[in-house]
Amino acid sequence: AQSVTQLDSQVPVFEEAPVELRCNYSSSVSVYLFWYVQYPNQGLQLLLKYLSGSTLVKGINGFEAEFNKSQTSFHLRKPSVHISDTAEYFCAVSDQVSGKSTFGDGTTLTVKP
Amino acid sequence: ETGVTQTPRHLVMGMTNKKSLKCEQHLGHNAMYWYKQSAKKPLELMFVYSLEERVENNSVPSRFSPECPNSSHLFLHLHTLQPEDSALYLCASSQDRSAGNTIYFGEGSWLTVV
């Protein structure tokens, strides 16, 4: 069994401020880790994913995430956000054996001018 | 531009109607999915198809009936729905069901049951 907890349901920040969206997971097997973004009235799209190698993963739109195995976390960061980053962000894990994916509840990032 | 196209984008139906949601993927993928996204609820996986065969059905009521006629098309047939079925229905695809594959989502079909 696996689960994903996104620790903040809403994160309001001002434009050009840094942001961190937190994600913890639990799983009895090894997993791959993903962050997806959903802009208003759109489907989800991949921001970045961790499969192996360097624990710091860079994605699109200046986002990055760090895999921390000991803390079972995969927090998403951006050093300076834009208004256009306002969206819903989903953390997800995928069971390396079965391929089953589990999504978190989502974090709403609102960037204010 | 998305590689996964869903129609219609918006649908209003009565509880006694029969309607269908359509999904087409242009990515050459072998796996397709239906998800339900409701307000204040986590994303719910409804059905999974791999090579046109249904491989997962997550306790979805029989009033939702999926159909996958070929690897590019996926339908969700709707019949005698309830108001609580109102939600955004997302179609998605991936290369196959391997764990590291990215899931590509359509823009969704907003369903309102009245």
Interface residues (C-beta under 8 A of the other chain):
Chain A: V31 Y32 F34 Y36 N41 Q42 G43 L44 Q45 L46 K49 L51 F90 S94 D95 Q96 V97 S98 G99 S101 F103 G104 D105 G106
Chain B: T2 V4 K41 P42 L43 L45 L90 A92 R97 S98 A99 G100 N101 T102 I103 Y104 F105 G106 E107 G108
